[in-house]
Amino acid sequence: MNKRVIVIPAYFEEEVLDSTISTLTQILEQLSEEKKISGGSTLLVVNDGSTDQTWSIIENYHKSNHFVSGINLSRNYGHQNALWAGMTAASVDADLLITIDADLQDDPKSIIEMVDKYHAGYDVVYGVRNNRESDTFFKRASANLFYKLMNKLGVNIIPNHADFRLIDRRVLKQLLQFPERNLFLRGMLPLVGFSSTKVFYKRRARQAGKSKYPLHKMLLLAWDGITSFSEVPIRSIIVFGFLLVFLSAFYVLYGLIRWATGHTETGWTSLMVSIWLLGGIQLIVIGIVGEYIGKIFKEVKRRPRFIIQDDLYTKPKPPRMKNSDSSSNV
């Protein structure tokens, strides 16, 4: 019998948390009744520094719903670090672990199929969107561009897969040995290996609240993925530098020919364009190099990825009440 832990990062999710916990509780009860998991399985909700009622809701459910447990981080550490905190806590006793966002836009019913795939012998099961019809044209186009770019850069990630996945205990153990602080789980997990498969689902609309991944955060996550897993951008700078030197040599030769034939003329405009162009290129190059140096700076400091303020997961659970789906009334 497998103890299963569903890790749910939550950041200002008071509007959806009641519905989320109720839905996932029903799924755990169904799997428990079908003898696919143990009755001691857990919904581990990680409060990522929310200052609304998110943590109060988790605490109340912990008292009334024997499936629910929680971790309260000391401040907001970001989505990837919140996931890592939940996975670290669950690694103590979980036989398999599933991660899913609190908004449940990833179809929670797919969890049942994931567990079936696990029992069929797979160590990793990726939840993959079957289409992006619900996205705007810009988001759909930018996502496709990102996956193609990552593929060209040699980064092995699953297209249209976010952070909805199932992983076996031994995979989790290996994943948690990765020491880096710049987390990009979508790229890290394929590096671990082991047998894997996919479960396809239709992404749902958010029921309430606002997305915690607006455009600027999506762009930052994409940039983290690129700079954390590929040296191609910094290597391309060298190629670009040699190309400019090569073109400059031709330009010098052209200038000498013009001077020798008496066709020289003062070129203030071309001079200024050249200065501004090369100055801009230099700033871009320095910026890219700076990004990699900044990541090295974060890594060598070895600061903790997260700090836990309150931990309900390792504490003894209260006696089970009759109504396991009762509302938090917060």
N, C-alpha and C positions, 0 to 999 in steps of 0.2 A: 504494500500500500504506500502511495507516494504522498508526502506532505508537499503541498504546492503553495507557493507564496506569489501573490500578485502585487507588484510594486507600482504604486500610483503617485507620481510626483504632483503636488498641488501648490499652486501659487495664486492666491486671491480667487479661490474657487467656491466660495460659500454659496453661490447661486446654483451650482450644479451638484454639489457633493452629496446631498440627500439622495438624489436620483441615481447618481453613480454608485454609491454604496449599496442601495437597494437592488439595482440591476446586477451587480457583480456578486452580491450575496446569493441571489437566486441561481446564478450560474454555478457557484460553488456547491450549493445544496443539491443541484441536479447531478453534478459530477460525483458528489459524495454518495448520493443514492444509487448511482450506477456503478459504484465501487471502483471508479477510475482514479479517485484521490482519497486521502484520509480525511476524517472529520476534523482533524486538527489543522487544516489548511487555513491560510491567513490572507486578509486584505491588508497590506502594509502601506498606509498612506503617509507620504513624506511631505510635511509642511515646509516649503522652501522659503521660510521667513515671511509668510503672509501676516499682515497686521489687521486683517478683518477677522471674521468669526471662524475661519477655516480650522484652526487648531481646536477651538471649543467644540466644534461639530465632531471632530475626530475623537476627542476625549469622551464626549457623551455617547457616541456609538460604541466606543470601547467598553463602556459599562453595560450597554444594553444588547450588543450584538457580538456573540462569541467569536465571530470570524474577524472582527475589525481590530487592528492594532495601528500604532502610529509612531512616527519619529518627528520631533520638532527641531528644526535646525535653528541655530542662534541668529542667523540673518539670511538674506537671500544670496545663495551661492550659484544660482543658475540651474537650468533644467538638467543638463548633463551631470552636474555634480550631485543634484538631488537624486537622480537615478542611481548614481554610484553609491550614495549613502544607503539607499534602500537595498541595493544588491549586496553591499558589504554586510549589513545587518542580517539579511536573509541567508547568507552563505553559511551561517553557523549550523542551521538544521534543515534547510530546504533541499528536497530532492530534485525539484524543478522549479523554475522561476519564470514568471511572465511579467513583462513591463507594458503598461498602457497608460496613456494620458487621461487625466481626470475628466476631460470634456466628453469622452467616449465617442468622439468622431470616428475613431477606429472601431469597427463593429465588434462589440464584446461577444456576440454569439460565435464569432470565429475562434474564440478560446476553446470551445468544445472540440472543434476540428483540429486545433493545434495539439490538444492533449491526445487525440486519437493518433496523430502523426508521431507523437512522442512514443506512444505505446507500440507503434509500428517499427520503432528502432531508430528514429532520427534524434540527434542530439540538439540540433538548432532548428527552429521553425520560424521563418520570417513572415510577418504579416505584410502583404503587398497589395496596394490599391490596384483594382482592375481597370480603373480609368480616372481621369482628372476632369470630368465634366463639370463638377461643382466649383472648380477654380475659375478665376478670371483668365482672360486670354493672356495677360501679362504674366501672371503667376505660372500658368501652364507652360508658356514659352520659356520663361526663365528657368523653371525646374528642368525641362528637357535639355536646355543648354548646359545647365550645371552637371547633369549626369553624363552628357557627352564629353564635357570638358574633363571631368574626373577620370573618365575612361581613357581619354587621350593622355592624361598625365600619369597613367599607370596605377591609379587608385582603384582597388577592387571594392565597390559598394553595390548594393542591390538597388536597382532603379525603382522608384516609387515606394520604397520602404523607409519608414520613419523610425520610431522607437517602439513599435508594437511587435513583440517577439517572445518566443519561448526558448529558454536555454536550460540544458541539463546541468546537474550539480558539478560534474567534472569540468564542463566547459566554463561554468562560472568561476570555479577555482582557478583555472588557467587565466581567465580574463582579468581577474582581480590582481594578478601578479604584474600586470603592466604598470610601470611606475610613473608614466607621464602625467603632468598636471593639465595639459591642454587636451581635454577629452573630446573625442569625436567618435562616439560609440558605433555609429553606422560604418565607420571605416575600420575600427579596432576589431570588431567581432569576426569579420571574415578572415582576419589574420590568424585567429586562434585555430581555425580549421574545424575538424570533426565533420560528421555527416550532417547535411542540412537539406531542407526542402522549403517550399513556400505554400502559404495559404492565401488565396485571393479573396478580397472583399470589396464592397462598395463603401466608400467613405461617406459618412453622414454629416448633416449640417449640425453646427453647434446649437445646443438647446437653449443655453443662456450664457450670460457673461461675454467677455471679449477674449479674442485670441491672445495668448501670451507670446506669440511669435509673429509680430508685425514685420513689415518688409525689411526694416533695418536690422532686426535680429536674425532674420533668415539670411540676409547678406553676410552678416558677421559669422554665422554658423558655417556658411558655405566657404568663406575665406579661411576660417579655422581648419576646415576639412582639407582645403588645398594646401595650406602652408604646414599642416601637421603631418601630412602623408606623402608629400611630393617635393623633391628638390628641383623639379623642372623649371619653376619660375626663376629661381636664382641662377640656375645654369643657363637659362635663356638670355640672361643679362650679359653673360660672357659672349655668347654668340652675337647678340645685338651690338655689343661694343666692337667686336672685330668687324662686323658689317659696316659700322660707321667709319672705322679707320680705313677700310677698303674704299668706301665711297669718297672719303676725304682725299685720299691719294689721287683718285681720278679728278676731283675738283681742283686740286693743286696743279695737276698736269694741264687741265683745261685753262687755268689762269695763266700759266706760263706760255702756252701757245697763243692766247689772246694778247699777252704782253709782247711777245716776239713779233707778232704781226701788226702791232700798233693799234689794236682795237680796244685798248684799256679805257675804262671810264670809272669815275668815282661811283661806288655802289654803297651808299649809306643804308639804303633799304635792305639790300641783301645781307649786309653786315649785321644789322639789327635783328633781322629774321633768324639768321644763323645763331646769334647769341641767345635769343629767347628760346629757340627750338632746342638747342643743346642744353640750355639751362633747365628747361622743363624736363627733358629726358634724364638729366642727372638727378633731379629731385625725385623722379619716379623710381629710378634705380636705387637711390639711397633709401627711399621709403620701403622698397621691397626687402632690401638687405636688413633694414631696421626691424621689419616684422619678424624675421627669423632670429635676429639678435634678441628681440624682446621675448620671444618664446624661450630662448635659452636662459634668459634672465629669470623668467618665472620658474623654469625647471630646476635651476641650480639652488634656488632659495629653499625648495622642498617644503613649502608651507602646506598645511593640511588642506585637503580638497573641501572639507566641511567640518563643522563643529556641531555636535548634537547637544541641544539644550535640555530636551525632555525625551525620554525613551520609554515607550509603552510596550515595545516588542519583547524586551528581555524580562519584563516584570511578569509575575504570575497573573494569568487572566482571571477576571472576576467570574463567579458562578454564572452559568448560562441562564438567561431569563426566557420566559415562554415566548415572548414576541421578539424574535431575532431581527425583524425588519422595522422595529419601532423608530419613529422619527426622533431627531435630536432635539427638536423644539428650541432651537437657538435662533 
